[in-house]
């Protein structure tokens, strides 16, 4: 009986581990984007005092932002940061050199100054990595709820759902934001490339999903996934210089293709001419078994 508390503690630990594995299995899409935290990257940008420090933070193992191995060599990829700027607009490209001749964009942090002491920011995950563009921004909470018409059961029936309109967070007082809008700032272009990395960095082996997922999930609290490009000028600056890799596209084409075909898109028009688009992502596991479904609604006034 004296060993009973230890046995009980062991059983509790095993149960919690199994639960974490099950939860992570539901959340996993099988895409390479599973292994990079957009939420975590944005938090590192908030924490950093400069783009150079930001690059170091996202490549630091203990920060649990990066678990990518795009070329399948069994080692974590180094992510370099490149700032494309135009007046008060910055596009910080997060990019992996996957070989001597190819690189792949993981995401882009888009930043715009909107006033003397105001700025807005979003991070956009690349569609080759996440299956589609995934947009994350600081969570300012919901301001109002907008009604959208979505088809229900039976002919010519509709039911109303409510899409939150989010409060846009002013990021002017983030140290990195103040730094890049300072008078002495010069756009940061990472000096590192394939097989030439900083002396402080050593690659580590990628973690399995059930180990990696619990380490990154805490970054989700202060940030939220949205479906609207707010930082439109920075996105236009980035689009012409977007970089993709044939090697990465080929290696992950099956997973990305499967993800895209499981998405359904329905657009309906309500009685007042308003339209609503409902997208549903179905995540399937081995044998085609449905593991999770995610539905998003985008509303447009007529």
Secondary structure, DSSP 8 states (H G I E B T S, - for coil): -TTHHHHHHHHHHHHHHHHHHHHHHHH--SSGGGGB-HHHHHHHHHH-SSHHHHHHHHT-GGG--B---TT-SSS---EEEEEEEETTEEEEEEEEE-SSS-EEEEEEEEEEEEETTEEEEEEEE-HHHHSS-EEEEE---EEEEEEEEEE-SSTT-EEEEEEEEE-----TTSHHHHHHTSTT----B---BTTB--TT--------HHHHHHHHGGGGTTEEEES----HHHHHHHHTT----HHHHHHTHHHHHHHHHTEEEEEEE-TTS-EEEEEEEEEE-GGG-EEEEEEEEEEE--
